[in-house]
Amino acid sequence: MKLLTTTIGAYPKPDFVELPDWFRAAAGPDTEHPTEEWAEALARMGGDAETILARGTQVVIEDQIACGIDIPTDGEVRRENYIHYHCRHLNGIDFERLTLRSLRQGAYSARLPTISGPVSARDHFLTHDWQVAQSFTDRPVKITMPGPMTIADTTANEHYDDAAKLGADLADAINAEVLALAEAGCRHIQIDEPVFARKVPEALEYGLENLERAFHGCPNDVVRTMHMCCGYPDALDNPDYPKAPKESYFDLAEAVDRSSVMAVSLEDAHRRNDLSLLERFASTTVILGVVAVAKSRVEPIEEIRAHLAEALEHIDAERLIAAPDCGLGLLGRERALEKLKNLCEAAHSM
């Protein structure tokens, strides 16, 4: 049976899109400098900004389609990073006031935008991004956004004294964007919560409840997707970067399966799991990462096919989608194309 394929989020920006990008930072993914330089880069584009960004989105969509991807993303071409782009459109988050914080359990430090007041939605913006991307293909384009726990973990909170309340307010703001996308016609909406795998107790205590708030009222014909990666590298071919505990997926699986989430994205390429994990998802579709985003080596087609065949011993083909582990931003365009072509050929020939 032909397995469906998708991408997770970020794709290498075309060279002519001269926006700062945390993947282009010399020291690895960077939250601070792209945040400071993003508005300046848009100003340099002037009246051509929308044309340039739309053209960049078109290139990224066409690359994915040429490789055979069934459910492409917009590649997050407009974003300096996937979290703070969203935060710019929320009330209560101050980008003029940056605060130094340690992130991802000490993996790196950065000066972050500061939560200085009640968080709420301000203006719809992803609907426009999706409509532009969808105009370039008849395949359904998936839109991604950061989840409440992940936003809270990548900003400096100086207003709330209750993490669950902050998460609930963030969830309500995200929900406004989810519902606007659904009303516009977007049928694949993905909320990314990589922090779940690092903070399992908090995810179980209030994180999943707030994820439900973020998806509340979403129509049944919209695929409610969640991405849960175990850690992003600071550079290619650095196998020792900090990652979430390997058992986190097992600890979270049954709770995710009981939620309203319809598809969950898991990494399984850079660090393999015991694939009996898939049996813990009784009804949820699993988007399985079968090509690594932190390794320059291009996985051969037969290797990917064998990986997927192993997964099919534990889950029905109708509930398995093949994907990269996470965003492709570090790989560069040519390597990303090679990996996606092999991914699609393997998945489509099962």
C-alpha positions, 0 to 999 in steps of 0.5 A: 500500500502506498504510504502518505508522506509529509514534511514537518515544518521548516525548509531551507530558505531560497537564497533570494529570501534574505530574511535572518534565520536561526538555521543560518546562525554560525553557532547554531539555531539562534533566537536572539539575532534573527529576532532583532534583524527580522524587521530590518530585513523586511524593511530592506525588501520594501514594497517587494517584500510580499512578492519575494516571500510569495516567490520563496514559498512557491519554490519551497512548495514546488520542491516538495511536490517535485519530490512527491510529498503528499502533504507539504508545508509552506516551509516557514519561509516567512519566519525568523524562527517558528516560535517568535514569528507567532509571538509577534502577533500576540498581545502581552509579548514585548520584543523591545525588552529582551531577557537572558534565559537558559533554554532546553534544560541548559542546552543554550542561552539566549535573550528572549522576548519578554511576557510583560502582560496578559497574553491574547490574540491580536491579528490573524496572520497564518491564514494569509500565509496558508492562502499564498502557499495553497495557491501554488498546489492542489495538494493540501498544504499543512500550516504549523504553529508553536504550542503553548508550552513551547512558546512559554519555554522560549520566552521570558515570563515576567507577568504570570505566577502560574504556568498553567494559566500562562499556557491557557492564555497562550492556548486561547490565542493559538485557538483564534488562529486555528479557527481562522485557518479552518474557516479559510479552508486549511485542512491540516493544522499542526501544533508543535510541542517539542517541550512535552518530551522534556517536561513530561510531568508538566505535559501530563498535568496541564500541557495536553489540556492546553493543547486541547484548548488550542484545538477547541472547536476545530471542525472534524474535517480538519486533521489536528496534528501535533509534532513532538520532537526530542531535540534540535541540533546546533549543527549537522553531524553533531550526534551528541547534542542534548535530547529529551529522554528516550522514554518520554514518547512511551510516557506520553503516548497513551495520553496523546492517544486519548486526546483529540489529536488525530495525528502525532509526529515522532522522531525515529531517524536520528535516534531509533525507538522501540517501535512497539511504541506505535502499538500504544496509539490505538486510534491516532495516526503516527507521522514517523520520522524516517530520515534524519534532519541532523545528519548529512548522510542521505538515507538510501531508499531501501533503508527507508523502506525497511524502516517503514516495513518494521513500523508496519509490524506495529501499526496499520498502513492507514495510520502511518505517514512517512516524514523527516524527523523535524524541520529541514532547515539545516540541510541546505536545499540540495541535500533536503531534496535528495532526502525527500526524493528517497523518502517519497520513493520508499513510502510510495512503493511499500 
